[in-house]
Amino acid sequence: MILVLILCFCINISLGSVEIPFSATLGELLGYRATEDSWSYIIWEYRLPKAFTAILVGGGLSLSGLLMQTLFRNPLAGPFVLGISSGASLGAALLILGGGIFSFGYVLISDLALTLASSLGSILVLLTVVAVARRVKDTMALLIIGLMFASITAAVVTILSYFAKAEELQQYIFWTFGTVGNLSSSQVIILGVICFLGLLLSISTIKSLNALLLGESYARSLGVRIGRSRNLIIIATGLLAGSVTAFAGPIAFIGLAVPHLTRQLFNTTDHRILVPGVVLYGAILLLLCDTIAQLPSSSYILPINAITSIVGAPVVIWLLLRRRNMIF
């Protein structure tokens, strides 16, 4: 899978509105100067940050989806069930759509301001969920509370949309399409550090995740501290899903489907295999979706959200039809 990831990474960098020969791309990455100066600029200033963003977004969403499916023992759980990503969407909506209700007047919102607002929204919801998790002992009740958080934020966004101007609505809708191509190198580094912290927390809970597959009572009998493990899983999911949504927008399908696809590929429920597996699988899949979204040799770029659903949903349906009982 690592070799496939490297191949998809190089293909993603080679293809785009300006087609760069694969050999020139490899040479540039290995330190050999490309024959065209414009190729070097495109690779280092635009395509490399975009490809690294796709890897971080795909791996982060897939891992957070696996954590939620295991914690709630629900195959339909995804990275958005706790409302953390909805909090990021609310932060973006307050910044973009707030002019219509707070009389800011329409202004073009910068990418940095949008990222900060989304991050603040996801952090606030994460802190709220962690505080609630300390008081609520039932995991299913926590799931319902998370869904209620998502419903509340969706209602607020609807109200803001009702009073917003046409230009503000258009900018917010474009943000909801999701993108991996708007981040600077410094923003990619920040996203990478946050995702790395989320990965470390996830690795520290692997034993607890395996025990939770058989229920909380069984996990307690093995000496697992349920409350501590649940808080670590929630924080890891918040870091992964919240940061990805803040930097790249709400990207659908990846977090829900990739854990199932990885279980089918490896035919196991052992998280020692699934944790690195979903990270690699998610990164590969989002790189492929981004390559398709670029419409190689064309100036058009399709919304990444549309591609992830169009490409991914039929694959899951096909797997379900081929194997009626999905491993969980």
C-alpha positions in Angstrom: 0.0 0.0 0.0 2.9 2.3 0.7 4.2 1.7 -2.9 0.7 2.3 -4.3 0.5 5.6 -2.3 3.9 6.8 -3.7 2.7 5.9 -7.2 -0.6 7.8 -6.8 1.3 10.7 -5.2 3.5 11.0 -8.3 0.6 10.6 -10.7 -1.4 13.3 -8.9 1.5 15.7 -9.2 2.0 15.0 -12.9 -1.6 15.5 -14.0 -3.5 18.7 -14.0 -4.4 21.7 -16.3 -0.7 21.7 -17.3 0.4 18.2 -18.0 4.0 17.5 -16.8 5.7 14.4 -18.0 6.0 11.7 -15.4 9.7 11.4 -15.8 10.1 15.2 -15.3 8.0 15.0 -12.1 10.2 12.1 -10.7 13.3 14.0 -11.6 12.2 17.2 -9.9 11.3 15.3 -6.8 14.7 13.6 -6.8 16.5 16.9 -7.1 17.0 17.1 -10.9 16.0 20.4 -12.4 13.1 20.2 -14.9 13.6 21.4 -18.4 10.8 24.0 -18.0 11.1 26.5 -15.1 7.3 26.8 -15.0 7.1 23.0 -14.3 9.3 23.5 -11.2 7.1 26.3 -10.0 3.9 24.4 -10.5 5.2 21.3 -8.8 6.7 23.0 -5.7 4.3 25.9 -5.2 1.0 24.3 -6.0 0.9 20.6 -6.6 3.1 19.3 -3.8 1.1 21.2 -1.1 -2.1 19.9 -2.7 -0.9 16.3 -2.8 0.3 16.4 0.8 -3.0 17.9 1.9 -4.9 15.1 0.1 -2.8 12.5 2.0 -3.5 14.2 5.4 -7.2 14.8 4.7 -7.8 11.2 3.4 -5.9 9.5 6.2 -7.3 11.8 8.9 -10.9 11.4 7.9 -10.5 7.6 7.5 -8.9 7.1 10.9 -11.5 9.3 12.6 -14.2 7.2 10.9 -12.7 4.0 12.2 -12.5 5.4 15.7 -16.1 6.4 15.8 -17.4 3.1 14.3 -15.5 1.1 16.9 -16.4 3.4 19.8 -20.1 3.3 19.0 -20.0 -0.2 17.5 -22.1 1.2 14.6 -21.1 0.6 11.0 -22.9 3.8 9.9 -20.9 6.1 12.3 -18.5 8.5 10.7 -16.2 11.3 11.7 -19.1 13.8 11.8 -21.3 12.0 14.4 -20.1 14.0 17.4 -20.9 17.3 15.7 -17.3 18.4 15.7 -17.2 19.0 11.9 -20.6 20.7 12.2 -18.9 23.1 14.6 -16.3 23.9 12.0 -19.1 24.5 9.5 -20.8 26.8 11.9 -17.6 28.8 12.4 -17.3 29.2 8.7 -21.0 30.1 8.3 -20.8 32.8 11.1 -17.8 34.4 9.3 -19.2 34.2 5.8 -22.9 34.5 6.3 -22.9 36.7 9.4 -23.0 39.9 7.4 -26.6 39.5 6.5 -27.7 39.2 10.1 -25.0 41.3 12.0 -24.8 44.0 9.3 -21.1 43.4 8.5 -21.7 44.1 4.9 -20.3 41.7 2.3 -16.5 41.3 2.2 -14.4 38.7 0.5 -13.2 36.4 3.3 -9.6 35.3 3.2 -8.7 31.6 3.4 -6.7 32.2 6.6 -9.7 33.9 8.3 -11.9 31.1 7.2 -9.6 28.5 8.5 -9.3 30.2 11.9 -13.1 30.6 12.2 -13.6 26.9 11.3 -10.9 25.8 13.7 -12.4 27.8 16.6 -15.9 26.3 15.9 -14.6 22.8 15.9 -12.5 23.4 19.1 -15.5 24.8 21.0 -17.7 21.8 20.0 -14.9 19.4 20.9 -14.5 20.9 24.4 -18.3 20.7 24.9 -18.4 17.1 23.8 -15.5 16.2 26.1 -17.2 17.9 29.0 -20.4 16.0 28.3 -18.6 12.7 27.9 -17.3 13.1 31.5 -20.9 13.2 32.8 -22.6 10.8 30.4 -21.5 7.2 31.0 -23.6 5.6 28.2 -21.9 5.6 24.9 -25.1 5.5 22.9 -26.4 8.6 24.8 -23.2 10.3 23.8 -23.9 9.4 20.1 -27.4 10.9 20.3 -26.0 14.1 22.0 -23.4 14.4 19.2 -26.2 14.2 16.6 -28.2 16.8 18.5 -25.1 19.1 18.4 -25.0 18.6 14.6 -28.8 19.4 14.3 -28.4 22.6 16.3 -25.5 23.9 14.3 -27.4 23.0 11.1 -30.3 25.0 12.3 -28.1 28.0 13.0 -26.5 27.7 9.6 -30.0 27.6 8.0 -31.0 30.8 9.8 -27.8 32.5 8.7 -28.4 31.4 5.1 -31.9 32.8 5.1 -30.6 36.3 6.0 -27.4 36.1 3.9 -26.8 37.9 0.6 -26.3 36.1 -2.6 -22.6 36.6 -2.7 -22.2 35.3 0.8 -24.3 32.2 0.1 -22.2 31.5 -3.0 -18.9 31.7 -1.0 -20.3 29.4 1.7 -21.5 26.9 -0.8 -18.1 26.9 -2.5 -16.6 26.2 0.9 -18.9 23.2 1.5 -17.7 21.7 -1.8 -14.4 20.9 -0.1 -11.0 21.5 -1.6 -7.4 20.3 -1.0 -5.8 23.0 -3.2 -6.0 26.2 -1.3 -3.5 25.6 1.5 -0.1 27.2 1.7 3.0 25.2 2.8 2.8 26.6 6.3 -0.9 25.6 6.6 -0.1 22.1 5.4 2.6 21.8 8.1 0.1 22.9 10.8 -2.5 20.4 9.5 0.2 17.7 9.4 1.2 18.4 13.1 -2.4 18.2 14.2 -3.1 15.0 12.3 0.2 13.5 13.7 -1.0 14.2 17.2 -4.4 12.6 16.4 -2.5 9.5 15.0 -0.4 9.2 18.1 -3.5 9.3 20.3 -5.2 6.7 18.1 -2.2 4.4 18.3 -2.2 4.7 22.1 -5.8 3.4 22.2 -5.4 0.3 19.9 -5.6 -2.1 22.8 -8.8 -0.4 24.1 -10.3 -0.3 20.5 -9.8 -4.1 20.1 -11.4 -4.7 23.5 -14.4 -2.4 22.8 -15.3 -4.5 19.8 -16.7 -7.1 22.2 -18.6 -4.5 24.4 -17.8 -2.3 27.3 -18.4 -5.0 29.9 -15.8 -7.3 28.3 -13.4 -4.4 27.9 -13.7 -3.6 31.7 -13.0 -7.3 32.5 -9.7 -6.9 30.6 -8.8 -3.9 32.7 -9.6 -1.2 30.2 -10.4 2.2 31.7 -13.5 2.9 29.6 -13.8 6.6 30.6 -10.2 7.4 29.9 -10.2 5.5 26.6 -13.4 7.1 25.4 -12.0 10.6 26.1 -8.8 9.8 24.2 -10.8 8.5 21.3 -13.0 11.6 21.2 -10.0 14.0 21.4 -8.2 12.1 18.7 -11.4 12.2 16.5 -11.8 15.9 17.3 -8.2 16.7 16.3 -8.5 14.7 13.0 -12.0 15.6 11.8 -12.0 19.1 13.2 -8.7 20.2 11.6 -9.5 18.5 8.3 -12.8 20.3 8.1 -11.3 23.6 9.1 -8.5 23.5 6.5 -10.2 21.6 3.6 -14.0 21.9 4.2 -16.5 19.1 4.9 -15.5 16.2 2.7 -18.0 13.4 2.5 -17.8 9.6 2.1 -14.2 9.0 3.0 -14.6 8.7 6.8 -17.6 6.4 6.5 -16.6 4.0 3.7 -12.8 3.6 4.0 -12.9 1.7 7.3 -15.3 -0.9 5.7 -13.1 -1.1 2.5 -10.0 -1.7 4.7 -11.7 -4.4 6.7 -12.7 -6.1 3.4 -9.1 -5.8 2.1 -7.4 -7.2 5.1 -10.2 -9.5 6.3 -9.6 -8.5 10.0 -10.9 -6.4 12.8 -7.5 -6.1 14.6 -6.8 -2.4 15.0 -3.0 -3.0 14.9 -3.6 -3.6 11.2 -6.7 -1.4 10.6 -5.2 1.8 12.0 -2.3 2.0 9.6 -4.4 0.4 6.9 -7.2 3.0 6.9 -4.7 5.8 6.9 -3.0 4.5 3.8 -6.2 3.5 2.1 -7.8 6.9 2.8 -4.8 8.7 1.5 -4.6 6.6 -1.7 -8.4 7.0 -2.3 -8.4 10.8 -1.9 -5.3 11.2 -4.1 -7.1 9.3 -6.8 -10.3 11.3 -6.3 -8.3 14.6 -6.5 -6.6 13.4 -9.7 -10.0 12.8 -11.3 -11.4 16.1 -10.0 -8.5 18.0 -11.7 -9.8 16.8 -15.1 -6.3 16.4 -16.5 -5.4 18.6 -19.5 -8.4 20.8 -18.7 -8.7 24.1 -16.8 -11.8 23.0 -14.9 -11.6 21.5 -11.4 -14.6 19.6 -10.1 -15.7 19.7 -6.4 -13.8 17.0 -4.5 -17.0 16.2 -2.5 -18.8 15.2 -5.7 -15.9 12.9 -6.8 -15.5 11.2 -3.5 -19.2 10.3 -3.5 -19.6 9.4 -7.2 -16.4 7.2 -7.2 -16.7 5.8 -3.7 -20.4 5.0 -3.2 -20.7 2.5 -6.1 -17.7 0.7 -4.8 -19.3 0.2 -1.3 -22.6 -0.9 -2.9 -20.7 -3.4 -5.0 -18.8 -4.8 -2.0 -22.1 -5.1 -0.1 -23.7 -7.0 -3.0 -20.6 -9.2 -3.4 -20.3 -10.0 0.3 -23.5 -9.7 2.2 -22.0 -9.7 5.6 -19.5 -6.9 6.1 -16.8 -7.5 8.7 -17.4 -5.5 11.8 
